[in-house]
């Protein structure tokens, strides 16, 4: 399951960054991907829709949210945590 979640998140982020998924590594930051704020919002919406989760409203402020969007890896971890919480 964890690998499937990671692969899908990378696919979604790559689509928004206009990259091939093979060009996206978990170590990359949002800035390194070239995602602007609109692309990031679109990626978050697509993640929410695909995984049927609700990302906290303040996700763009890692200090105020448990959902960290600063890197691919942090987004994967945050989504996995939300899936666990929301699926009980």
C-alpha positions in Angstrom: 0.0 0.0 0.0 2.7 2.5 1.0 4.5 2.1 -2.4 1.2 2.5 -4.2 0.5 5.7 -2.3 4.0 7.0 -3.1 3.8 6.2 -6.8 0.4 7.9 -7.1 1.5 11.0 -5.3 4.6 11.2 -7.5 2.4 10.8 -10.6 0.1 13.6 -9.5 3.0 15.9 -8.6 4.8 15.1 -11.9 1.6 15.9 -13.8 1.3 19.3 -12.2 5.0 20.1 -12.6 4.8 18.9 -16.3 7.5 16.3 -15.7 7.7 12.6 -16.3 7.2 10.7 -13.0 10.7 9.2 -13.4 12.1 12.8 -13.1 10.5 13.2 -9.6 12.4 11.9 -6.6 11.2 11.9 -3.0 14.1 14.1 -2.0 12.9 17.0 -4.2 11.3 20.1 -2.8 8.4 21.9 -4.3 10.7 24.7 -5.5 13.0 22.1 -7.2 10.0 20.8 -9.0 9.2 24.2 -10.3 5.6 24.1 -8.9 4.0 27.4 -8.5 1.3 28.0 -5.9 -1.5 27.1 -8.4 0.2 23.9 -9.4 0.6 23.0 -5.7 -3.0 23.6 -5.0 -4.1 21.5 -8.0 -1.8 18.7 -6.8 -3.3 18.9 -3.3 -6.8 18.8 -4.7 -6.0 15.8 -6.9 -4.4 14.0 -3.9 -7.5 14.7 -1.9 -9.8 13.4 -4.6 -7.8 10.3 -5.4 -7.3 9.2 -1.8 -10.6 10.5 -0.5 -8.9 12.5 2.3 -9.2 16.1 3.5 -6.0 18.0 3.7 -6.0 20.6 6.5 -6.8 24.2 5.3 -3.5 25.5 6.7 -1.3 22.9 4.9 0.7 25.7 3.3 2.1 26.6 6.7 4.1 23.5 8.0 4.5 25.1 11.4 0.7 25.3 11.9 -0.2 22.0 10.2 0.7 18.4 10.5 0.4 18.2 6.7 3.9 19.3 5.4 4.0 20.2 1.7 7.6 21.3 1.5 8.9 18.2 -0.2 7.7 15.1 -2.1 8.7 12.9 0.8 6.9 15.0 3.4 3.8 15.1 1.3 3.9 11.3 1.0 4.3 10.9 4.7 1.5 13.3 5.4 -0.9 11.6 3.0 -0.1 8.2 4.5 -0.8 9.6 8.0 -4.1 11.1 6.9 -5.2 7.8 5.2 -4.5 6.0 8.5 -6.4 8.5 10.6 -9.4 8.8 8.3 -9.7 5.1 7.6 -9.4 4.3 11.3 
